[in-house]
Protein backbone atom coordinates (compact mmCIF):
# COMPACT_ATOMS: atom_id res chain seq x y z
CA UNK A 1 0.00 0.00 0.00
CA UNK A 2 1.04 3.56 -0.73
CA UNK A 3 1.96 5.44 2.46
CA UNK A 4 0.34 8.57 1.09
CA UNK A 5 -3.00 6.79 0.55
CA UNK A 6 -2.92 5.49 4.11
CA UNK A 7 -2.20 8.96 5.50
CA UNK A 8 -5.06 10.42 3.44
CA UNK A 9 -7.42 7.70 4.74
CA UNK A 10 -6.43 8.38 8.36
CA UNK A 11 -7.01 12.09 7.81
CA UNK A 12 -10.47 11.52 6.28
CA UNK A 13 -11.51 9.32 9.18
CA UNK A 14 -10.25 11.80 11.79
CA UNK A 15 -11.95 14.74 10.10
CA UNK A 16 -15.12 12.72 9.28
CA UNK A 17 -15.21 14.69 6.06
CA UNK A 18 -13.59 14.54 2.63
CA UNK A 19 -13.76 18.33 2.36
CA UNK A 20 -12.06 19.02 5.69
CA UNK A 21 -9.46 16.32 5.09
CA UNK A 22 -8.64 17.83 1.69
CA UNK A 23 -8.04 21.23 3.31
CA UNK A 24 -5.88 19.66 6.04
CA UNK A 25 -3.52 17.97 3.58
CA UNK A 26 -3.75 20.77 0.99
CA UNK A 27 -5.14 18.74 -1.91
CA UNK A 28 -8.40 18.95 -3.84
CA UNK A 29 -11.47 17.11 -2.59
CA UNK A 30 -11.66 15.12 -5.80
CA UNK A 31 -8.01 14.22 -5.43
CA UNK A 32 -8.37 12.82 -1.93
CA UNK A 33 -11.62 11.00 -2.91
CA UNK A 34 -9.76 9.31 -5.77
CA UNK A 35 -6.96 8.22 -3.43
CA UNK A 36 -9.43 6.64 -0.97
CA UNK A 37 -11.29 4.92 -3.81
CA UNK A 38 -7.98 3.57 -5.10
CA UNK A 39 -7.11 2.27 -1.61
CA UNK A 40 -10.50 0.53 -1.34
CA UNK A 41 -9.99 -1.09 -4.73
CA UNK A 42 -6.48 -2.19 -3.77
CA UNK A 43 -7.66 -3.76 -0.49
CA UNK A 44 -10.92 -5.10 -1.92
CA UNK A 45 -13.14 -3.63 0.80
CA UNK A 46 -15.39 -0.63 1.30
CA UNK A 47 -13.85 1.57 4.00
CA UNK A 48 -16.26 4.52 4.05
CA UNK A 49 -19.99 4.57 3.31
CA UNK A 50 -20.66 7.67 1.28
CA UNK A 51 -24.10 9.27 1.30
CA UNK A 52 -25.41 12.79 1.02
CA UNK A 53 -26.71 12.83 4.58
CA UNK A 54 -24.22 10.71 6.50
CA UNK A 55 -20.47 9.97 6.67
CA UNK A 56 -19.78 6.53 8.15
CA UNK A 57 -16.65 4.41 8.46
CA UNK A 58 -17.31 0.72 7.87
CA UNK A 59 -16.23 -2.00 10.28
CA UNK A 60 -13.37 -2.83 7.91
CA UNK A 61 -12.48 0.86 7.79
CA UNK A 62 -12.38 1.13 11.60
CA UNK A 63 -10.02 -1.85 11.78
CA UNK A 64 -7.78 -0.45 9.04
CA UNK A 65 -7.72 2.99 10.68
CA UNK A 66 -6.58 1.62 14.06
CA UNK A 67 -3.99 -0.68 12.53
CA UNK A 68 -2.65 1.95 10.11
CA UNK A 69 -2.58 4.68 12.74
CA UNK A 70 -0.15 2.62 14.78
CA UNK A 71 1.78 1.62 11.65
CA UNK A 72 2.17 5.23 10.43
CA UNK A 73 3.44 6.38 13.81
CA UNK A 74 5.98 3.55 13.80
CA UNK A 75 6.92 4.29 10.20
CA UNK A 76 7.66 7.96 10.94
CA UNK A 77 9.60 6.96 14.05
CA UNK A 78 11.76 4.63 11.93
CA UNK A 79 12.17 7.37 9.36
CA UNK A 80 13.35 9.88 11.98
CA UNK A 81 15.73 7.36 13.54
CA UNK A 82 17.19 6.51 10.14
CA UNK A 83 17.82 10.21 9.43
CA UNK A 84 19.45 10.60 12.84
CA UNK A 85 21.79 7.68 12.18
CA UNK A 86 22.61 9.08 8.75
CA UNK A 87 23.35 12.51 10.20
CA UNK A 88 25.58 11.04 12.90
CA UNK A 89 27.52 9.04 10.33
CA UNK A 90 27.93 12.20 8.25
CA UNK A 91 29.65 13.80 11.23
CA UNK A 92 32.42 11.17 11.23
CA UNK A 93 35.27 12.16 8.93
CA UNK A 94 38.13 9.72 8.32
CA UNK A 95 41.24 11.57 7.17
CA UNK A 96 44.42 9.92 5.98
CA UNK A 97 47.76 11.59 5.41
CA UNK A 98 51.31 10.79 4.41
CA UNK A 99 54.44 12.52 5.52
CA UNK A 100 55.18 14.71 8.56
CA UNK A 101 52.17 16.98 8.12
CA UNK A 102 50.64 16.97 11.61
CA UNK A 103 51.67 20.48 12.66
CA UNK A 104 52.39 22.20 9.36
CA UNK A 105 49.24 21.13 7.47
CA UNK A 106 46.82 18.86 9.37
CA UNK A 107 46.46 21.04 12.48
CA UNK A 108 45.64 24.31 10.67
CA UNK A 109 43.29 22.56 8.20
CA UNK A 110 41.34 20.77 10.94
CA UNK A 111 41.21 23.94 13.06
CA UNK A 112 39.68 25.84 10.14
CA UNK A 113 37.08 23.12 9.56
CA UNK A 114 36.11 22.86 13.23
CA UNK A 115 35.55 26.61 13.48
CA UNK A 116 32.68 26.22 11.00
CA UNK A 117 31.63 22.64 11.83
CA UNK A 118 32.39 22.01 15.53
CA UNK A 119 30.30 18.81 15.66
CA UNK A 120 32.47 16.90 13.20
CA UNK A 121 34.43 13.96 14.61
CA UNK A 122 37.81 13.34 12.99
CA UNK A 123 39.85 10.15 12.96
CA UNK A 124 43.35 10.22 11.50
CA UNK A 125 45.53 7.58 9.90
CA UNK A 126 49.13 8.22 8.97
CA UNK A 127 50.68 5.93 6.38
CA UNK A 128 52.74 5.96 3.21
CA UNK A 129 51.49 7.48 -0.03
CA UNK A 130 50.49 4.17 -1.58
CA UNK A 131 48.48 2.98 1.43
CA UNK A 132 46.50 6.17 1.91
CA UNK A 133 45.78 6.32 -1.81
CA UNK A 134 44.42 2.76 -1.61
CA UNK A 135 42.44 3.65 1.52
CA UNK A 136 40.77 6.48 -0.36
CA UNK A 137 39.87 4.25 -3.28
CA UNK A 138 38.46 1.49 -1.06
CA UNK A 139 36.48 4.11 0.92
CA UNK A 140 38.03 3.48 4.31
CA UNK A 141 39.11 7.14 4.17
CA UNK A 142 36.88 10.09 3.30
CA UNK A 143 39.72 12.48 2.54
CA UNK A 144 43.50 12.25 2.26
CA UNK A 145 46.26 14.84 2.41
CA UNK A 146 49.51 14.01 0.68
CA UNK A 147 52.13 15.18 -1.77
CA UNK A 148 50.42 15.61 -5.09
CA UNK A 149 52.86 13.48 -7.09
CA UNK A 150 51.58 10.28 -5.52
CA UNK A 151 47.87 11.04 -5.55
CA UNK A 152 46.67 8.76 -8.31
CA UNK A 153 45.30 10.51 -11.37
CA UNK A 154 41.87 8.95 -11.64
CA UNK A 155 38.45 9.96 -12.86
CA UNK A 156 37.17 8.81 -9.46
CA UNK A 157 39.27 11.30 -7.48
CA UNK A 158 39.07 15.06 -7.07
CA UNK A 159 41.94 17.12 -5.65
CA UNK A 160 42.56 20.71 -4.62
CA UNK A 161 45.95 22.24 -3.79
CA UNK A 162 46.60 22.96 -0.13
CA UNK A 163 50.17 24.17 0.02
CA UNK A 164 52.90 25.13 -2.42
CA UNK A 165 56.34 26.27 -1.29
CA UNK A 166 59.99 25.63 -2.08
CA UNK A 167 61.62 22.76 -0.23
CA UNK A 168 64.94 23.11 1.51
CA UNK A 169 67.58 20.93 3.04
CA UNK A 170 67.58 19.61 6.59
CA UNK A 171 71.02 19.02 8.09
CA UNK A 172 72.46 18.10 11.45
CA UNK A 173 73.78 20.95 13.60
CA UNK A 174 77.13 19.17 13.29
CA UNK A 175 77.05 19.51 9.49
CA UNK A 176 79.16 22.25 7.81
CA UNK A 177 76.00 23.73 6.24
CA UNK A 178 74.31 24.16 9.62
CA UNK A 179 75.56 27.72 9.95
CA UNK A 180 74.11 28.82 6.61
CA UNK A 181 70.59 30.12 6.05
CA UNK A 182 70.70 29.71 2.29
CA UNK A 183 72.78 27.96 -0.38
CA UNK A 184 72.47 27.63 -4.15
CA UNK A 185 70.52 24.55 -5.19
CA UNK A 186 73.46 23.18 -7.17
CA UNK A 187 75.61 23.11 -4.02
CA UNK A 188 73.69 20.00 -2.92
CA UNK A 189 75.54 18.07 -5.66
CA UNK A 190 78.28 16.80 -3.35
CA UNK A 191 76.06 16.10 -0.36
CA UNK A 192 75.12 12.62 0.81
CA UNK A 193 71.36 12.36 0.40
CA UNK A 194 69.00 10.30 2.49
CA UNK A 195 65.72 9.61 0.69
CA UNK A 196 62.47 7.87 1.44
CA UNK A 197 62.25 4.41 -0.07
CA UNK A 198 60.43 4.35 -3.46
CA UNK A 199 57.78 2.09 -1.89
CA UNK A 200 56.77 5.00 0.35
CA UNK A 201 55.74 6.92 -2.77
CA UNK A 202 57.25 6.08 -6.12
CA UNK A 203 56.14 9.16 -8.03
CA UNK A 204 57.40 11.42 -5.26
CA UNK A 205 60.73 9.58 -5.33
CA UNK A 206 61.01 9.87 -9.10
CA UNK A 207 60.16 13.56 -8.93
CA UNK A 208 62.94 14.15 -6.39
CA UNK A 209 65.46 12.59 -8.78
CA UNK A 210 64.10 14.69 -11.65
CA UNK A 211 64.32 17.92 -9.63
CA UNK A 212 67.95 17.18 -8.70
CA UNK A 213 68.76 16.93 -12.40
CA UNK A 214 66.88 20.14 -13.11
CA UNK A 215 68.95 21.77 -10.35
CA UNK A 216 72.09 20.70 -12.22
CA UNK A 217 73.33 17.47 -10.66
CA UNK A 218 72.69 13.76 -10.15
CA UNK A 219 71.34 12.85 -6.73
CA UNK A 220 74.03 11.26 -4.54
CA UNK A 221 71.73 8.91 -2.62
CA UNK A 222 73.57 7.00 0.10
CA UNK A 223 70.56 5.54 1.88
CA UNK A 224 66.82 4.98 1.47
CA UNK A 225 64.59 4.65 4.54
CA UNK A 226 61.05 3.44 5.15
CA UNK A 227 59.58 6.36 7.13
CA UNK A 228 59.90 10.13 7.50
CA UNK A 229 60.74 9.71 11.17
CA UNK A 230 63.66 7.42 10.32
CA UNK A 231 64.84 9.90 7.71
CA UNK A 232 64.84 12.76 10.22
CA UNK A 233 66.68 10.68 12.83
CA UNK A 234 69.34 9.76 10.27
CA UNK A 235 69.83 13.44 9.47
CA UNK A 236 69.97 14.33 13.18
CA UNK A 237 72.73 11.73 13.55
CA UNK A 238 74.64 13.47 10.74
CA UNK A 239 74.46 10.43 8.47
CA UNK A 240 73.49 12.64 5.55
CA UNK A 241 71.12 15.43 4.48
CA UNK A 242 67.58 15.34 3.14
CA UNK A 243 65.11 17.45 1.20
CA UNK A 244 62.32 18.65 3.44
CA UNK A 245 59.73 21.37 3.86
CA UNK A 246 60.24 24.16 6.35
CA UNK A 247 58.61 24.17 9.76
CA UNK A 248 58.60 20.59 10.99
CA UNK A 249 61.93 18.85 11.46
CA UNK A 250 63.87 21.89 12.68
CA UNK A 251 61.16 22.70 15.22
CA UNK A 252 60.63 19.16 16.47
CA UNK A 253 64.30 18.14 16.66
CA UNK A 254 66.91 20.26 18.42
CA UNK A 255 69.81 18.82 16.43
CA UNK A 256 68.44 19.76 13.00
CA UNK A 257 68.73 22.97 10.95
CA UNK A 258 66.83 24.05 7.85
CA UNK A 259 68.76 25.50 4.90
CA UNK A 260 67.00 27.30 2.05
CA UNK A 261 67.83 26.25 -1.51
CA UNK A 262 68.09 29.21 -3.86
CA UNK A 263 66.70 28.50 -7.33
CA UNK A 264 65.61 24.94 -6.58
CA UNK A 265 63.05 22.97 -8.53
CA UNK A 266 62.12 21.00 -5.43
CA UNK A 267 58.63 22.26 -4.63
CA UNK A 268 56.50 21.10 -1.74
CA UNK A 269 53.14 20.28 -3.35
CA UNK A 270 50.49 19.12 -0.90
CA UNK A 271 46.94 18.33 -2.05
CA UNK A 272 43.66 17.36 -0.48
CA UNK A 273 41.89 14.50 -2.27
CA UNK A 274 38.48 12.83 -2.02
CA UNK A 275 36.27 10.55 -4.10
CA UNK A 276 33.87 12.37 -6.41
CA UNK A 277 30.96 10.15 -5.43
CA UNK A 278 31.46 10.37 -1.65
CA UNK A 279 27.93 10.65 -0.26
CA UNK A 280 28.90 12.57 2.87
CA UNK A 281 27.45 16.06 2.44
CA UNK A 282 30.11 17.54 4.69
CA UNK A 283 32.91 16.66 2.29
CA UNK A 284 31.84 19.24 -0.28
CA UNK A 285 31.16 21.76 2.47
CA UNK A 286 34.71 21.25 3.74
CA UNK A 287 36.14 21.61 0.24
CA UNK A 288 34.28 24.88 -0.35
CA UNK A 289 35.42 26.16 3.05
CA UNK A 290 39.08 25.40 2.28
CA UNK A 291 38.85 26.90 -1.21
CA UNK A 292 37.43 30.09 0.27
CA UNK A 293 39.85 30.36 3.20
CA UNK A 294 42.90 28.40 2.05
CA UNK A 295 45.00 31.55 1.69
CA UNK A 296 44.73 32.09 5.45
CA UNK A 297 46.04 28.66 6.43
CA UNK A 298 49.77 28.85 5.86
GIGI-V115346 format. One line per field, one symbol per residue. psi: psi as a letter, one per 40 degrees, with the letter a starting at -180 (. if undefined). burial: 1 if it has 16 or more other C-alpha atoms within 10 Angstrom, else 0. A space follows every 10 residues. Layout:
# GIGI-V115346
psi: ???
burial: ???
This chain:
# GIGI-V115346
psi: ihdddddddd ddddefhddd ddddefiidd dddddddddd dddfihdhhh idehhhhidd dddddddddd dddddddddd dddddddddd ehhhhiiiig eddddddddd ddddddgeei hhiihhaidd dddddddeee hdiihihdde hhhieehiii hdhhihiahh iieeidedeh diiideeede ihhhiiiddd gddddddddd ddddeeihhg heihididdd ddddddefea iihiiiecdd ddhdeiihhi hhfiehhhhh ihiihdeheh dddddddddd ddedeed.
burial: 0000111111 1110010110 1100000000 0110111011 0000011100 0000001000 1100100110 0000000000 0000000001 1111111111 1001110110 0110000001 0000011111 1110111000 1111111111 1100001110 1110011111 1110101100 0010110110 0111111001 1111101111 1100101111 0000101100 1111111111 1111110011 0000111111 1101111111 1111100001 0110011001 00010000
